[in-house]
Amino acid sequence: MMQAVRLLALSGIIALTTVLGLRWYQDRPVPPEPLPTLTLAVLEGRAAFDPAAIEGPYLLNVWGSWCPYCQIEHPVLMALQAEGIAIYGIAFRDTAAAANASLDTHGDPYAGVMLDVDGISARALGVAGTPETLVVGADGQILTRWSGPISATVLRNRIYPALERGALRE
């Protein structure tokens, strides 16, 4: 019995350490890095974009119509668009029909959206999964990134401050 209690306590300590360590990893500042060259396909019926031609700071959101966490995040992106924040999307390993259907159903928060059918651009960006949102400064540097759905805390602590830094870097 005593051994089971010790094992349970040790498991709890390991779980807590893992959660806190992951939290620290997500919250650490990221040094600016240049946006890599992206190889994207046009999503028929949607505005395309060229990252080199975008003026000012913006969000680059990697998403998929098949991704349940992307659907959770979608209302936040719609609210950010309503605030006037420029958001560009990359539909990761998706089909044009599925991506368009998702945007038609849930709304299109993107100033431009394109397809990364084979995942080459996502790999170049260092994206491991969806959703992932990058803040890109006016100078084309990735200022911060967030893996997972954007929450109010993430907006307040990561996204808004990075957008402000990105506007100052012009």
Solvent accessible surface area in square Angstrom, and as a share of the most:
residue,aa,sasa,rsa
1,M,190,0.85
2,M,126,0.56
3,Q,146,0.65
4,A,60,0.47
5,V,76,0.44
6,R,159,0.58
7,L,119,0.59
8,L,135,0.67
9,A,54,0.42
10,L,97,0.48
11,S,55,0.36
12,G,39,0.38
13,I,110,0.56
14,I,102,0.52
15,A,56,0.43
16,L,108,0.54
17,T,87,0.51
18,T,79,0.46
19,V,95,0.55
20,L,107,0.53
21,G,37,0.35
22,L,114,0.57
23,R,119,0.43
24,W,175,0.61
25,Y,121,0.46
26,Q,44,0.19
27,D,63,0.33
28,R,83,0.30
29,P,125,0.78
30,V,27,0.16
31,P,104,0.65
32,P,64,0.40
33,E,63,0.28
34,P,94,0.59
35,L,31,0.15
36,P,42,0.26
37,T,126,0.73
38,L,27,0.14
39,T,91,0.53
40,L,36,0.18
41,A,46,0.36
42,V,95,0.55
43,L,0,0.00
44,E,134,0.60
45,G,77,0.74
46,R,51,0.18
47,A,62,0.48
48,A,54,0.42
49,F,23,0.10
50,D,80,0.42
51,P,31,0.20
52,A,97,0.75
53,A,73,0.57
54,I,27,0.14
55,E,164,0.74
56,G,16,0.16
57,P,32,0.20
58,Y,4,0.02
59,L,0,0.00
60,L,0,0.00
61,N,0,0.00
62,V,0,0.00
63,W,11,0.04
64,G,1,0.01
65,S,20,0.13
66,W,132,0.46
67,C,3,0.02
68,P,84,0.53
69,Y,124,0.47
70,C,8,0.05
71,Q,85,0.38
72,I,111,0.56
73,E,1,0.00
74,H,18,0.08
75,P,88,0.55
76,V,37,0.21
77,L,3,0.01
78,M,60,0.27
79,A,54,0.42
80,L,1,0.01
81,Q,76,0.34
82,A,90,0.70
83,E,104,0.47
84,G,66,0.64
85,I,31,0.16
86,A,38,0.29
87,I,1,0.00
88,Y,30,0.11
89,G,0,0.00
90,I,0,0.00
91,A,0,0.00
92,F,26,0.11
93,R,130,0.47
94,D,10,0.05
95,T,84,0.49
96,A,37,0.29
97,A,80,0.62
98,A,40,0.31
99,A,0,0.00
100,N,29,0.15
101,A,56,0.44
102,S,18,0.11
103,L,3,0.01
104,D,107,0.55
105,T,104,0.60
106,H,85,0.38
107,G,21,0.21
108,D,42,0.22
109,P,1,0.01
110,Y,17,0.06
111,A,57,0.44
112,G,1,0.01
113,V,1,0.01
114,M,18,0.08
115,L,10,0.05
116,D,1,0.00
117,V,91,0.52
118,D,78,0.40
119,G,0,0.00
120,I,81,0.41
121,S,1,0.00
122,A,1,0.01
123,R,142,0.52
124,A,50,0.39
125,L,4,0.02
126,G,53,0.51
127,V,13,0.07
128,A,107,0.83
129,G,33,0.31
130,T,21,0.12
131,P,1,0.01
132,E,5,0.02
133,T,0,0.00
134,L,0,0.00
135,V,0,0.00
136,V,0,0.00
137,G,1,0.01
138,A,28,0.22
139,D,66,0.34
140,G,30,0.29
141,Q,43,0.19
142,I,1,0.00
143,L,4,0.02
144,T,5,0.03
145,R,45,0.16
146,W,26,0.09
147,S,52,0.33
148,G,18,0.18
149,P,44,0.28
150,I,5,0.03
151,S,52,0.33
152,A,71,0.55
153,T,49,0.28
154,V,11,0.06
155,L,25,0.12
156,R,149,0.54
157,N,83,0.42
158,R,26,0.10
159,I,0,0.00
160,Y,70,0.27
161,P,46,0.29
162,A,0,0.00
163,L,21,0.10
164,E,116,0.52
165,R,115,0.42
166,G,0,0.00
167,A,45,0.35
168,L,151,0.75
169,R,93,0.34
170,E,151,0.68
